[in-house]
Amino acid sequence: MKITKPFLFLLVLLSAFVSFAQSGKKLDKIIKRDYQIIECTVLKMSDKTVEYSLPGETVQISLDVSQIAKIDFASGRSQTFDVSADTSTGSQSSSQSIASADMKHNTIAVLPVPYVNADNQQGSEDMAKFAQNDLYNKLLDKSSNIFPLTVQDLRTTNSLLHKAGIDHNNIDETPIEDLEKILGVDNIVAAKVSYTIGTGTTATTYNSGNAKVSNNNKKVTTNDISTTTANNQTYYYYTVYFDMYRNTDKIYSQTRKPFLAVKDGWMDSITYLLKRSPIYVKK
């Protein structure tokens, strides 16, 4: 069959149009809670995960809904994911994504303090609570030095965070702006304790002797006894991270390593950093 030039021209034009249409295909946008935007094609959604593929790829990627704030679909529809709901159920809401508490101005909240072994990245829930409580009590003890700030009750802080599905494991993944809304405060202190453990051995030697003397009081023989005791010592090498925020702005950020590698050395660093923070006024 003979193909005419006009027909061939139309064929080329149609092919170019199809190619342009494919390359100009609108994409879905996943907005994560850390504000990262992923342009992709959403393939499947469940209560716990969203599966998508990147442009020009066929690999299917899975993302936990707890990390997603919102999805803007290419169709124009949007879906918001509620952080105030239990993240284990992947509850979704088409309304406000953050459950905001009543704002209490000039109020500071103490966040849970992640207490993490840097060697294996394992955190201790008990120590995280202890560290948070220690920092909270330090602020209360120095309440006259941080006036006009008021410290939010620790039970209130932890209750609001629990309702939002936030604890010491994921506190670092939640934007400060969201935390201030959830807690209803305009000031936040956030600390983190990272540590490694080392061991060493020290040796202690004790000497004792028994002398035998003759009748003329002259020393004749001496029996010396020497005892060496080995002691195993555990050393804790801490790094303390200490941040303060006011109206979502970071106003203070310091890192400190305690001078002594003792078990509770991090506590002295917390005190040191607090006294040098901009909210602390010497009296």
Secondary structure, 3 states (H helix, E strand, C coil): CCCCHHHHHHHHHHHHHHHHHHHCCCCEEEEECCCCEEEEEEEEECCCEEEEECCCCCCCEEEEHHHEEEEECCCCCEEEECCCCCCCCCCEECCCCCCCCCCEEEEEEECCCCEEECCCCEECHHHHHHHHHHHHHHHHHCHHHCCCCEECCHHHHHHHHHHCCCCCCCHHHCCHHHHHHHHCEEEEEEEEEEEEEEEEEEEEEEEEEEEEECCCCCEEEEEEEEEEEEEEEEEEEEEEEEEEEECCEEEEEEEECCCCCCCCHHHHHHHHHHHCCCCCCCC
